C-alpha cells in the first residue's frame, strides 16, 4: 500500500537521495509499513539555499501563475489524503 511513498527529499525542484531514512512501523504488529527520508541539518540548509535561490524568479512570476502552482500543490496533497492519513495513523 505504501510502496509509492517517496524515499528521497524534494529539494530545489528535484528528488534527491538521502542516506538517512526511518521506518514507519505499525505499533500493533511491529511491521514496517514504509521507509521514508529523514532530513539532516545539511539537507535543511540545502533546502533553505534552494528556496532563497528561487525567490527572485518566484517573485517575478505573475500572481495568477503562482496561484495556479499553489493550487496544483494543494490538489496533489488532497489526492494523497488517504496515504498521508494512513501513514500518520500507523505510526501512532
N, C-alpha and C positions, 0 to 999 in steps of 0.2 A: 504493500500500500504506500510506503514512503520511499520507494526506490527513486522517485523523481525529485526528491529534495536535493537542492544543490549542495555540493560538498566543499565549495570554494567560497571566495569572497568577491563581491561585485565592487570593484574599485576603479575609478577612472573610466567608467563605461565598458569595462570588460571583466569577465570572470577570471579570477586568479587563484592559483592553488595556494594552499597553506599547509604547513607541516602539523599545525595544531588542530585537532578535532576532539569532539567529545561525543559520547554515546547518549542518546535519548532512550532511556530504558523504561519499560512498563514496570512500576513498582509491585504490581500484583503478581507478575510472573517472572520478573527479572530479565525478561527477554529484551534484547536491543531492537528498538523499532526503527531507529535511524542513527546515522552518524553525521554530525554537522560541523561546520567550521567553527573554530574558537579563535577569534581575532586576538592578536598580540598587541602590545603597545606600539610596536613598529607598524603593524597593519593599520592601526588607528591614525598614526601620523601620516602614512601614505594616503589614506582616505581623506584626511584633512587637507593635505597638499593638493590632491586631485580636485577637491571641491574649490579650493582657493584659485587654482589654475583655471577652472571652468567658469568662475564668477563673471569675468569680463564678457565672455561670449553669451552667457546666460542673461546678463543684464541687457545686452544688445538685442536679444531675441524679442520680437514683438509680444506684448502681453497675451494676445489671443493664442499664439503658438505655445507659449509657456503654459497657458491654461489647458490646452489640448494635451500636452505632455503629462501634466499633473493629473488630469482626468483619466488618462490611459493607465497611469501608475495605480490610481485608485481602483480602476476596473480590474486590473490584474490581481490586486490584493483581494478584492471581493470574490473573484473567480476561485481563489485558493483558500477561502474562509474555512472550508471543511478540513483541508490539510493542516492549516495553522492551528485550528481548534483541536484537532485530533492529536497533534504533537504536544501541544500545551497540556492537554488533559492527561496524556500518557505519562508525562514526566512528573505529574503532581502526585 
